Amino acid sequence: MIALFLTWALAAGPLPMPEPLPAAALREDAGDALLREAKNLRYAGRWYEAAVVYRRFLAEHRASTRVPEARFWLAASLESNQQWDAAAAAYTEFLDKHPDQRLLGKEAKLNRIRCWGITQGQVPQATPGLVAALNDPTLEVQVAAALQLAKTGDARSVPALRRGLEVAASADACSLALLNLGVKPSAAATPATRGRFLVIRIREAGKPDTVTIRLALSLARAVVNYMSDAQIKEARAKGVDLESLTDQAVNLPKGSVLLSVEDPKSSIEVKVE
Protein backbone atom coordinates (compact mmCIF):
# COMPACT_ATOMS: atom_id res chain seq x y z
CA MET A 1 0.00 0.00 0.00
CA ILE A 2 2.87 2.35 0.70
CA ALA A 3 4.34 1.72 -2.76
CA LEU A 4 1.00 2.40 -4.42
CA PHE A 5 0.62 5.70 -2.55
CA LEU A 6 4.06 6.89 -3.56
CA THR A 7 3.37 5.97 -7.18
CA TRP A 8 0.15 7.96 -7.17
CA ALA A 9 1.79 10.94 -5.52
CA LEU A 10 4.56 11.02 -8.12
CA ALA A 11 2.07 10.69 -10.96
CA ALA A 12 0.01 13.54 -9.59
CA GLY A 13 2.97 15.91 -9.66
CA PRO A 14 4.32 18.21 -6.90
CA LEU A 15 1.98 19.66 -4.28
CA PRO A 16 0.87 23.23 -4.98
CA MET A 17 2.79 25.98 -3.20
CA PRO A 18 0.81 27.98 -0.60
CA GLU A 19 -0.46 31.36 -1.71
CA PRO A 20 1.76 34.22 -0.51
CA LEU A 21 0.32 36.46 2.17
CA PRO A 22 -1.18 39.71 0.89
CA ALA A 23 1.04 42.76 1.25
CA ALA A 24 -1.45 44.31 3.71
CA ALA A 25 -1.14 41.29 6.03
CA LEU A 26 2.66 41.50 5.92
CA ARG A 27 2.51 45.21 6.74
CA GLU A 28 0.16 44.49 9.65
CA ASP A 29 2.53 41.83 11.02
CA ALA A 30 5.40 44.31 10.81
CA GLY A 31 3.24 46.88 12.61
CA ASP A 32 2.37 44.42 15.36
CA ALA A 33 6.07 43.70 15.81
CA LEU A 34 6.78 47.40 16.24
CA LEU A 35 4.02 47.76 18.83
CA ARG A 36 5.36 44.76 20.75
CA GLU A 37 8.82 46.34 20.72
CA ALA A 38 7.42 49.66 21.96
CA LYS A 39 5.45 47.93 24.71
CA ASN A 40 8.53 46.03 25.91
CA LEU A 41 10.49 49.29 25.99
CA ARG A 42 7.73 50.91 28.08
CA TYR A 43 7.73 48.02 30.54
CA ALA A 44 11.50 48.38 30.83
CA GLY A 45 11.13 52.08 31.65
CA ARG A 46 12.85 53.14 28.42
CA TRP A 47 10.27 55.81 27.67
CA TYR A 48 12.23 57.85 25.12
CA GLU A 49 13.00 54.79 23.00
CA ALA A 50 9.38 53.62 23.26
CA ALA A 51 8.19 56.99 21.94
CA VAL A 52 10.58 56.70 18.98
CA VAL A 53 9.14 53.30 18.06
CA TYR A 54 5.54 54.50 18.42
CA ARG A 55 6.33 57.41 16.10
CA ARG A 56 7.83 55.01 13.59
CA PHE A 57 4.68 52.87 13.71
CA LEU A 58 2.47 55.91 13.11
CA ALA A 59 4.61 56.97 10.15
CA GLU A 60 4.75 53.53 8.52
CA HIS A 61 1.30 52.10 9.34
CA ARG A 62 -1.15 54.95 8.98
CA ALA A 63 -3.98 52.66 7.81
CA SER A 64 -3.65 50.22 10.72
CA THR A 65 -6.61 49.68 13.03
CA ARG A 66 -4.16 50.03 15.92
CA VAL A 67 -3.29 53.68 15.23
CA PRO A 68 -5.46 54.98 18.14
CA GLU A 69 -3.68 52.64 20.55
CA ALA A 70 -0.28 53.77 19.28
CA ARG A 71 -1.17 57.47 19.57
CA PHE A 72 -2.35 57.04 23.17
CA TRP A 73 0.75 55.14 24.27
CA LEU A 74 3.03 57.59 22.48
CA ALA A 75 1.52 60.33 24.65
CA ALA A 76 1.80 58.17 27.78
CA SER A 77 5.47 57.40 27.03
CA LEU A 78 6.24 61.11 26.62
CA GLU A 79 4.48 61.81 29.93
CA SER A 80 6.43 59.09 31.73
CA ASN A 81 9.61 60.60 30.28
CA GLN A 82 8.55 63.93 31.86
CA GLN A 83 8.18 65.66 28.48
CA TRP A 84 5.07 67.39 29.77
CA ASP A 85 4.47 69.82 26.90
CA ALA A 86 5.01 67.19 24.20
CA ALA A 87 2.83 64.72 26.11
CA ALA A 88 -0.03 67.21 26.44
CA ALA A 89 0.17 67.93 22.69
CA ALA A 90 0.17 64.19 21.92
CA TYR A 91 -2.88 63.61 24.14
CA THR A 92 -4.62 66.48 22.33
CA GLU A 93 -3.84 64.90 18.95
CA PHE A 94 -5.20 61.57 20.18
CA LEU A 95 -8.42 63.20 21.43
CA ASP A 96 -8.89 65.23 18.24
CA LYS A 97 -8.32 62.33 15.86
CA HIS A 98 -10.06 59.57 17.83
CA PRO A 99 -13.14 61.02 19.55
CA ASP A 100 -14.78 57.58 19.49
CA GLN A 101 -12.25 56.15 21.98
CA ARG A 102 -14.42 56.63 25.06
CA LEU A 103 -12.43 54.82 27.76
CA LEU A 104 -8.98 55.85 26.57
CA GLY A 105 -10.39 59.30 25.85
CA LYS A 106 -11.26 59.91 29.49
CA GLU A 107 -7.83 58.73 30.62
CA ALA A 108 -6.18 60.93 28.00
CA LYS A 109 -8.07 63.98 29.28
CA LEU A 110 -7.06 63.30 32.89
CA ASN A 111 -3.42 62.67 31.93
CA ARG A 112 -3.34 65.84 29.84
CA ILE A 113 -4.67 67.81 32.80
CA ARG A 114 -1.84 66.44 34.94
CA CYS A 115 0.71 67.55 32.32
CA TRP A 116 -0.86 71.00 32.08
CA GLY A 117 -0.91 71.27 35.87
CA ILE A 118 2.84 70.67 36.04
CA THR A 119 3.57 73.28 33.36
CA GLN A 120 1.28 76.08 34.58
CA GLY A 121 3.13 79.38 34.25
CA GLN A 122 5.73 77.82 31.94
CA VAL A 123 3.78 76.77 28.84
CA PRO A 124 1.26 79.20 27.28
CA GLN A 125 -1.30 76.46 26.51
CA ALA A 126 -1.41 75.02 30.04
CA THR A 127 -3.70 77.42 31.91
CA PRO A 128 -6.14 77.99 28.99
CA GLY A 129 -6.34 74.22 28.57
CA LEU A 130 -7.18 73.73 32.25
CA VAL A 131 -9.80 76.50 32.12
CA ALA A 132 -11.41 74.89 29.05
CA ALA A 133 -11.51 71.54 30.87
CA LEU A 134 -13.74 73.11 33.54
CA ASN A 135 -16.54 72.84 30.95
CA ASP A 136 -15.90 69.20 30.06
CA PRO A 137 -19.08 67.07 30.17
CA THR A 138 -17.41 64.66 32.64
CA LEU A 139 -17.40 65.84 36.26
CA GLU A 140 -14.20 63.94 37.07
CA VAL A 141 -12.37 65.88 34.37
CA GLN A 142 -13.82 69.20 35.60
CA VAL A 143 -12.70 68.50 39.16
CA ALA A 144 -9.22 67.37 38.11
CA ALA A 145 -8.73 70.63 36.19
CA ALA A 146 -10.08 72.68 39.09
CA LEU A 147 -7.69 71.07 41.56
CA GLN A 148 -4.74 71.94 39.32
CA LEU A 149 -5.91 75.55 38.88
CA ALA A 150 -6.46 75.87 42.62
CA LYS A 151 -2.76 75.18 43.21
CA THR A 152 -2.02 78.56 41.63
CA GLY A 153 -4.86 80.34 43.45
CA ASP A 154 -7.06 80.60 40.35
CA ALA A 155 -10.58 81.50 41.53
CA ARG A 156 -12.10 80.15 38.29
CA SER A 157 -11.75 76.72 39.86
CA VAL A 158 -14.30 77.40 42.63
CA PRO A 159 -17.56 76.26 40.90
CA ALA A 160 -16.06 72.92 39.86
CA LEU A 161 -14.53 72.46 43.31
CA ARG A 162 -17.97 72.95 44.85
CA ARG A 163 -19.39 70.29 42.53
CA GLY A 164 -16.53 68.01 43.54
CA LEU A 165 -17.65 68.21 47.17
CA GLU A 166 -20.60 65.97 46.24
CA VAL A 167 -18.32 63.17 45.01
CA ALA A 168 -16.81 60.87 47.63
CA ALA A 169 -13.55 60.37 45.75
CA SER A 170 -12.80 64.10 45.49
CA ALA A 171 -14.65 65.66 48.44
CA ASP A 172 -11.67 66.02 50.79
CA ALA A 173 -9.31 67.38 48.16
CA CYS A 174 -11.92 69.89 46.95
CA SER A 175 -12.69 70.99 50.48
CA LEU A 176 -9.03 71.70 51.24
CA ALA A 177 -8.55 73.47 47.91
CA LEU A 178 -11.52 75.73 48.63
CA LEU A 179 -10.21 76.55 52.10
CA ASN A 180 -6.81 77.45 50.64
CA LEU A 181 -8.60 79.78 48.23
CA GLY A 182 -10.35 81.43 51.20
CA VAL A 183 -13.75 79.90 50.30
CA LYS A 184 -15.79 78.06 52.89
CA PRO A 185 -16.98 74.66 51.60
CA SER A 186 -20.78 74.76 51.54
CA ALA A 187 -21.77 71.20 50.69
CA ALA A 188 -22.44 68.64 53.39
CA ALA A 189 -19.34 66.55 53.82
CA THR A 190 -20.40 62.92 53.54
CA PRO A 191 -17.51 61.25 51.75
CA ALA A 192 -16.92 57.52 51.87
CA THR A 193 -13.58 58.26 53.50
CA ARG A 194 -15.18 59.35 56.78
CA GLY A 195 -14.25 57.00 59.62
CA ARG A 196 -11.90 54.96 57.45
CA PHE A 197 -8.19 54.44 57.98
CA LEU A 198 -5.13 53.15 56.22
CA VAL A 199 -3.53 50.70 58.63
CA ILE A 200 0.17 50.04 58.03
CA ARG A 201 1.67 47.07 59.86
CA ILE A 202 5.42 46.52 59.85
CA ARG A 203 7.06 43.43 61.31
CA GLU A 204 10.83 42.92 61.41
CA ALA A 205 12.21 39.41 61.02
CA GLY A 206 13.01 37.75 64.32
CA LYS A 207 10.95 40.21 66.41
CA PRO A 208 7.58 39.23 67.89
CA ASP A 209 6.09 42.73 67.93
CA THR A 210 4.42 44.47 65.00
CA VAL A 211 4.54 48.23 64.51
CA THR A 212 1.06 49.49 63.60
CA ILE A 213 0.39 52.93 62.08
CA ARG A 214 -3.20 54.16 61.60
CA LEU A 215 -3.70 57.06 59.19
CA ALA A 216 -7.10 58.61 58.49
CA LEU A 217 -7.89 58.02 54.83
CA SER A 218 -9.10 61.58 54.34
CA LEU A 219 -5.76 62.84 55.69
CA ALA A 220 -3.85 60.49 53.41
CA ARG A 221 -5.70 61.84 50.37
CA ALA A 222 -5.11 65.42 51.48
CA VAL A 223 -1.39 64.81 51.98
CA VAL A 224 -1.06 63.38 48.47
CA ASN A 225 -3.00 66.27 46.95
CA TYR A 226 -0.65 68.83 48.46
CA MET A 227 2.60 67.02 47.81
CA SER A 228 4.68 68.65 45.12
CA ASP A 229 4.64 67.16 41.65
CA ALA A 230 8.32 66.33 42.03
CA GLN A 231 7.63 64.33 45.21
CA ILE A 232 4.78 62.41 43.56
CA LYS A 233 6.98 61.66 40.53
CA GLU A 234 9.80 60.48 42.78
CA ALA A 235 7.43 58.07 44.53
CA ARG A 236 6.26 56.76 41.14
CA ALA A 237 9.86 56.25 40.06
CA LYS A 238 10.24 54.00 43.11
CA GLY A 239 7.16 52.02 42.08
CA VAL A 240 4.60 53.65 44.40
CA ASP A 241 1.67 55.47 42.77
CA LEU A 242 0.35 57.41 45.76
CA GLU A 243 -2.63 58.92 43.93
CA SER A 244 -3.76 55.54 42.65
CA LEU A 245 -3.27 53.96 46.08
CA THR A 246 -5.57 56.39 47.88
CA ASP A 247 -8.15 56.26 45.08
CA GLN A 248 -8.27 52.48 45.42
CA ALA A 249 -8.63 52.79 49.19
CA VAL A 250 -11.73 54.98 48.85
CA ASN A 251 -13.54 52.43 46.70
CA LEU A 252 -12.47 49.20 48.38
CA PRO A 253 -14.47 47.64 51.25
CA LYS A 254 -13.06 47.67 54.76
CA GLY A 255 -10.60 44.88 55.38
CA SER A 256 -9.16 45.02 51.85
CA VAL A 257 -5.39 44.68 51.56
CA LEU A 258 -3.93 47.42 49.36
CA LEU A 259 -0.31 46.38 49.57
CA SER A 260 1.57 43.44 51.02
CA VAL A 261 5.35 43.20 50.69
CA GLU A 262 7.75 40.71 52.27
CA ASP A 263 11.49 40.26 52.14
CA PRO A 264 13.98 38.37 54.36
CA LYS A 265 14.25 41.36 56.73
CA SER A 266 10.66 42.54 57.17
CA SER A 267 7.07 42.46 56.00
CA ILE A 268 4.74 45.40 55.35
CA GLU A 269 0.97 45.28 54.90
CA VAL A 270 -1.33 48.22 54.09
CA LYS A 271 -5.02 47.56 54.76
CA VAL A 272 -8.23 49.62 54.66
CA GLU A 273 -10.14 49.57 57.98
C-alpha positions as CSV (number, residue, x, y, z in Angstrom):
1,M,0.0,0.0,0.0
2,I,2.9,2.4,0.7
3,A,4.3,1.7,-2.8
4,L,1.0,2.4,-4.4
5,F,0.6,5.7,-2.6
6,L,4.1,6.9,-3.6
7,T,3.4,6.0,-7.2
8,W,0.1,8.0,-7.2
9,A,1.8,10.9,-5.5
10,L,4.6,11.0,-8.1
11,A,2.1,10.7,-11.0
12,A,0.0,13.5,-9.6
13,G,3.0,15.9,-9.7
14,P,4.3,18.2,-6.9
15,L,2.0,19.7,-4.3
16,P,0.9,23.2,-5.0
17,M,2.8,26.0,-3.2
18,P,0.8,28.0,-0.6
19,E,-0.5,31.4,-1.7
20,P,1.8,34.2,-0.5
21,L,0.3,36.5,2.2
22,P,-1.2,39.7,0.9
23,A,1.0,42.8,1.2
24,A,-1.5,44.3,3.7
25,A,-1.1,41.3,6.0
26,L,2.7,41.5,5.9
27,R,2.5,45.2,6.7
28,E,0.2,44.5,9.7
29,D,2.5,41.8,11.0
30,A,5.4,44.3,10.8
31,G,3.2,46.9,12.6
32,D,2.4,44.4,15.4
33,A,6.1,43.7,15.8
34,L,6.8,47.4,16.2
35,L,4.0,47.8,18.8
36,R,5.4,44.8,20.7
37,E,8.8,46.3,20.7
38,A,7.4,49.7,22.0
39,K,5.5,47.9,24.7
40,N,8.5,46.0,25.9
41,L,10.5,49.3,26.0
42,R,7.7,50.9,28.1
43,Y,7.7,48.0,30.5
44,A,11.5,48.4,30.8
45,G,11.1,52.1,31.7
46,R,12.9,53.1,28.4
47,W,10.3,55.8,27.7
48,Y,12.2,57.8,25.1
49,E,13.0,54.8,23.0
50,A,9.4,53.6,23.3
51,A,8.2,57.0,21.9
52,V,10.6,56.7,19.0
53,V,9.1,53.3,18.1
54,Y,5.5,54.5,18.4
55,R,6.3,57.4,16.1
56,R,7.8,55.0,13.6
57,F,4.7,52.9,13.7
58,L,2.5,55.9,13.1
59,A,4.6,57.0,10.2
60,E,4.7,53.5,8.5
61,H,1.3,52.1,9.3
62,R,-1.1,54.9,9.0
63,A,-4.0,52.7,7.8
64,S,-3.6,50.2,10.7
65,T,-6.6,49.7,13.0
66,R,-4.2,50.0,15.9
67,V,-3.3,53.7,15.2
68,P,-5.5,55.0,18.1
69,E,-3.7,52.6,20.5
70,A,-0.3,53.8,19.3
71,R,-1.2,57.5,19.6
72,F,-2.3,57.0,23.2
73,W,0.8,55.1,24.3
74,L,3.0,57.6,22.5
75,A,1.5,60.3,24.7
76,A,1.8,58.2,27.8
77,S,5.5,57.4,27.0
78,L,6.2,61.1,26.6
79,E,4.5,61.8,29.9
80,S,6.4,59.1,31.7
81,N,9.6,60.6,30.3
82,Q,8.6,63.9,31.9
83,Q,8.2,65.7,28.5
84,W,5.1,67.4,29.8
85,D,4.5,69.8,26.9
86,A,5.0,67.2,24.2
87,A,2.8,64.7,26.1
88,A,0.0,67.2,26.4
89,A,0.2,67.9,22.7
90,A,0.2,64.2,21.9
91,Y,-2.9,63.6,24.1
92,T,-4.6,66.5,22.3
93,E,-3.8,64.9,19.0
94,F,-5.2,61.6,20.2
95,L,-8.4,63.2,21.4
96,D,-8.9,65.2,18.2
97,K,-8.3,62.3,15.9
98,H,-10.1,59.6,17.8
99,P,-13.1,61.0,19.6
100,D,-14.8,57.6,19.5
101,Q,-12.2,56.1,22.0
102,R,-14.4,56.6,25.1
103,L,-12.4,54.8,27.8
104,L,-9.0,55.9,26.6
105,G,-10.4,59.3,25.8
106,K,-11.3,59.9,29.5
107,E,-7.8,58.7,30.6
108,A,-6.2,60.9,28.0
109,K,-8.1,64.0,29.3
110,L,-7.1,63.3,32.9
111,N,-3.4,62.7,31.9
112,R,-3.3,65.8,29.8
113,I,-4.7,67.8,32.8
114,R,-1.8,66.4,34.9
115,C,0.7,67.5,32.3
116,W,-0.9,71.0,32.1
117,G,-0.9,71.3,35.9
118,I,2.8,70.7,36.0
119,T,3.6,73.3,33.4
120,Q,1.3,76.1,34.6
121,G,3.1,79.4,34.3
122,Q,5.7,77.8,31.9
123,V,3.8,76.8,28.8
124,P,1.3,79.2,27.3
125,Q,-1.3,76.5,26.5
126,A,-1.4,75.0,30.0
127,T,-3.7,77.4,31.9
128,P,-6.1,78.0,29.0
129,G,-6.3,74.2,28.6
130,L,-7.2,73.7,32.2
131,V,-9.8,76.5,32.1
132,A,-11.4,74.9,29.0
133,A,-11.5,71.5,30.9
134,L,-13.7,73.1,33.5
135,N,-16.5,72.8,30.9
136,D,-15.9,69.2,30.1
137,P,-19.1,67.1,30.2
138,T,-17.4,64.7,32.6
139,L,-17.4,65.8,36.3
140,E,-14.2,63.9,37.1
141,V,-12.4,65.9,34.4
142,Q,-13.8,69.2,35.6
143,V,-12.7,68.5,39.2
144,A,-9.2,67.4,38.1
145,A,-8.7,70.6,36.2
146,A,-10.1,72.7,39.1
147,L,-7.7,71.1,41.6
148,Q,-4.7,71.9,39.3
149,L,-5.9,75.5,38.9
150,A,-6.5,75.9,42.6
151,K,-2.8,75.2,43.2
152,T,-2.0,78.6,41.6
153,G,-4.9,80.3,43.5
154,D,-7.1,80.6,40.3
155,A,-10.6,81.5,41.5
156,R,-12.1,80.2,38.3
157,S,-11.7,76.7,39.9
158,V,-14.3,77.4,42.6
159,P,-17.6,76.3,40.9
160,A,-16.1,72.9,39.9
161,L,-14.5,72.5,43.3
162,R,-18.0,73.0,44.9
163,R,-19.4,70.3,42.5
164,G,-16.5,68.0,43.5
165,L,-17.7,68.2,47.2
166,E,-20.6,66.0,46.2
167,V,-18.3,63.2,45.0
168,A,-16.8,60.9,47.6
169,A,-13.5,60.4,45.7
170,S,-12.8,64.1,45.5
171,A,-14.7,65.7,48.4
172,D,-11.7,66.0,50.8
173,A,-9.3,67.4,48.2
174,C,-11.9,69.9,46.9
175,S,-12.7,71.0,50.5
176,L,-9.0,71.7,51.2
177,A,-8.6,73.5,47.9
178,L,-11.5,75.7,48.6
179,L,-10.2,76.5,52.1
180,N,-6.8,77.4,50.6
181,L,-8.6,79.8,48.2
182,G,-10.4,81.4,51.2
183,V,-13.7,79.9,50.3
184,K,-15.8,78.1,52.9
185,P,-17.0,74.7,51.6
186,S,-20.8,74.8,51.5
187,A,-21.8,71.2,50.7
188,A,-22.4,68.6,53.4
189,A,-19.3,66.6,53.8
190,T,-20.4,62.9,53.5
191,P,-17.5,61.3,51.8
192,A,-16.9,57.5,51.9
193,T,-13.6,58.3,53.5
194,R,-15.2,59.4,56.8
195,G,-14.2,57.0,59.6
196,R,-11.9,55.0,57.4
197,F,-8.2,54.4,58.0
198,L,-5.1,53.2,56.2
199,V,-3.5,50.7,58.6
200,I,0.2,50.0,58.0
201,R,1.7,47.1,59.9
202,I,5.4,46.5,59.8
203,R,7.1,43.4,61.3
204,E,10.8,42.9,61.4
205,A,12.2,39.4,61.0
206,G,13.0,37.7,64.3
207,K,11.0,40.2,66.4
208,P,7.6,39.2,67.9
209,D,6.1,42.7,67.9
210,T,4.4,44.5,65.0
211,V,4.5,48.2,64.5
212,T,1.1,49.5,63.6
213,I,0.4,52.9,62.1
214,R,-3.2,54.2,61.6
215,L,-3.7,57.1,59.2
216,A,-7.1,58.6,58.5
217,L,-7.9,58.0,54.8
218,S,-9.1,61.6,54.3
219,L,-5.8,62.8,55.7
220,A,-3.9,60.5,53.4
221,R,-5.7,61.8,50.4
222,A,-5.1,65.4,51.5
223,V,-1.4,64.8,52.0
224,V,-1.1,63.4,48.5
225,N,-3.0,66.3,47.0
226,Y,-0.6,68.8,48.5
227,M,2.6,67.0,47.8
228,S,4.7,68.6,45.1
229,D,4.6,67.2,41.6
230,A,8.3,66.3,42.0
231,Q,7.6,64.3,45.2
232,I,4.8,62.4,43.6
233,K,7.0,61.7,40.5
234,E,9.8,60.5,42.8
235,A,7.4,58.1,44.5
236,R,6.3,56.8,41.1
237,A,9.9,56.2,40.1
238,K,10.2,54.0,43.1
239,G,7.2,52.0,42.1
240,V,4.6,53.7,44.4
241,D,1.7,55.5,42.8
242,L,0.3,57.4,45.8
243,E,-2.6,58.9,43.9
244,S,-3.8,55.5,42.6
245,L,-3.3,54.0,46.1
246,T,-5.6,56.4,47.9
247,D,-8.2,56.3,45.1
248,Q,-8.3,52.5,45.4
249,A,-8.6,52.8,49.2
250,V,-11.7,55.0,48.8
251,N,-13.5,52.4,46.7
252,L,-12.5,49.2,48.4
253,P,-14.5,47.6,51.3
254,K,-13.1,47.7,54.8
255,G,-10.6,44.9,55.4
256,S,-9.2,45.0,51.8
257,V,-5.4,44.7,51.6
258,L,-3.9,47.4,49.4
259,L,-0.3,46.4,49.6
260,S,1.6,43.4,51.0
261,V,5.4,43.2,50.7
262,E,7.8,40.7,52.3
263,D,11.5,40.3,52.1
264,P,14.0,38.4,54.4
265,K,14.2,41.4,56.7
266,S,10.7,42.5,57.2
267,S,7.1,42.5,56.0
268,I,4.7,45.4,55.3
269,E,1.0,45.3,54.9
270,V,-1.3,48.2,54.1
271,K,-5.0,47.6,54.8
272,V,-8.2,49.6,54.7
273,E,-10.1,49.6,58.0
